[in-house]
Amino acid sequence: MDKQQDVWTCSPQRQAGANIAKYLDWLAARGRVFEGYADLWRWSVDDLEGFWKSIWDYFEIIADGEIRRVVSDDPMPRARWFDGAKLNYAEHVLRHETNGDADRAMLHHASELRPLQQASWREVAGSVRKLATKLRAMGIGKGDRVVAYMPNIPEAVIAMLATTAIGAVWSSAAPEFGAQTVIDRFAQIAPKLVFAVNGYRYGGKDFDRIDDLETILTALPTAETLVMLDYHPDARKAPAFTGETLAWQYMLAGADVARESFSFERVESDHALWILFTSGTTGLPKPIVHNHHGIVVEHYKSAAFHFEIEPQGTLFFYSTTGWMVWNTLMWGPMMNGTCVLYDGHPSHPDARLIWRLVEAAGVSVLGISPTYIQIVRQQGIEPAAEFDLSRLQSVMLVGSPSTPEVFHWVREKVKDDAWASSQSGGTEFCSGLLAGSPLLPTRAGEIQAPALGVDAKAFDDAGRAIVDEVGELVIVKPMPSMPLCFWGDTDFRRYTDSYFDVYPGVWRHGDRVRFSGEGGSHVLGRSDATLNRFGVRIGSAEIYRTMEAIPGVADSLIVCVEEPDGGYYMPLFVQMAAGAPFTEALDREIRQRLRNERSPRHVPDVIIAAPEIPTTLTGKKMEVPVRRLLLGEAAEKVASKDATKNPAALDWFAQFAAERRAVRAS
């Protein structure tokens, strides 16, 4: 296919009215004139202070005090931003309550238990003030951790905004997470209060969470209060709990709290906003701490200039509360627009579900994974022919690399003038690194450019920047939304070991990437052994902790690889103990244990008995070499046999990979 035919270009009318065009006009009026996106991006990374101060001023950040320094001279990861100013994230999300009619929609929401409804700015902001006031009266305050075991519903948004409004620290887990997965996260941060639901429905099946909730609460001795939402009408109402259990309705009872009498807790630049978790291949999930300042400016920038969410626009990202995308859903309200929340299976009863919501809610910006698009294509669904998508302007392909075919399908089967944009980010930044812009042409399968303020490059093994070659995705200058720290990591040791161990002073993200000479890029998957499961990164360590408790299994190894068609293949290899057979019953037990103790995303596509799990001389599982074998690399390139404790084991995996390629090619 001719490359030049793969280009989508924004119409002159749309480009002239784009958020980023208005920002360029604003800069020009202040003496800064740029010739297009590349020129603007270069300034944004060469003059970090000038660029990020312009974002602060352009979006009229609400703050107390004066900025003493936009960014400190400290090297990553100790660089600090906007020291001297105090602000609050929730205040910025809710600032548009006073713009016009407060009864207009702020949220559209639906689930498998609830029909599509709207919640107005008045309703959401009023509930946030009530809940925040009640939390303060209960003694919850600045720095206290508040966690939620809740789905993607308005109550979770209200709880998050109320928590952060008072300076407390938020963290959430999706209710499909098993007890141990939740404990591995929440036990690290010692929460004082827990929000939870009694159950949920997914794919037409009902799930009671009371037993798991009891297990979780037992492992959280610091939790003094449980706030229960009776979400599922047929599930049990509340778990046994030694602390105080309060109903959601109680927390929102009483008189309204007037805007004028409510105060947001504006906090310092080193104060925690929320804690997100990302899992690695060893140890517990990493508790990533973000701050109010970095998230506010980064989210304004990304929502306005890379997602081009317009005032009155509607953002719909399919997400759960266990994925960082959930923490970006407020981009819609931050831009004086709306967002859509959905709790349930995205393809139940079929893959038209998402498109029904797009039509009914008048979605203008849709964020979806290429994996979901594959399901829609396989079911023969043609959204343009079946639904009114007149308000849809953009389809953001996120969570995994996107193939050219997906871009073409969006143009042909969704909307011929829709901006299809592949973007890539991460939990660590709670935002994007490689992004899109209507100022640039879009080539099918390619990410348009690094995001503004993100000095992203590809490094080779020697730490040299390379172009038109595959290398490690790195960030060479600090960003405001980089993690403040890991919770409890007082000496930055775990933080440094996680992202700065290969290239000192340079952030190594863990993705393989190739940049073109024109600035576009292709992300080619993980360079480490982190599992990318339908766009959500999970850690192999979580799976191994479950596997170690299963009788008869001596060892195991799991990897996830990106398929050429945009899908994923996640096999689990098990080494059986001497004399123990691998049976269908064991296969079922492993799947059930992983589903119950971890989450449905932790369940592999296939479980395969292997004669031995390959390890290094120091006993580390060779996940990355096995993954590279499955991606088609030659055995002699993925690992040195001199560094392998059991070379014959790696030979078996090389043969397995070759046979799988042959079958797929036939």
PyMOL commands that set and color helices and strands:
alter all, ss='L'
color gray80, all
select helices_A, chain A and resi 3-6+12-16+19-28+36-46+48-58+89-93+95-98+121-137+154-165+179-186+210-218+248-251+259-261+292-306+324-328+331-334+353-361+370-378+383-386+404-414+493-499+540-547+584-597+600-602+623-630+635-638+641-643+647-665
alter helices_A, ss='H'
color red, helices_A
select strands_A, chain A and resi 7-8+69-71+81-83+105-111+117-120+145-149+169-173+193-197+199-202+205-208+225-229+244-247+272-278+286-291+314-317+338-343+365-368+394-397+419-422+424-426+431-435+442-443+449-450+456-459+465-466+470-475+485-486+507-515+521-526+531-533+536-538+553-558+561-562+568-569+571-576+606-609
alter strands_A, ss='S'
color yellow, strands_A
deselect
rebuild
show_as cartoon
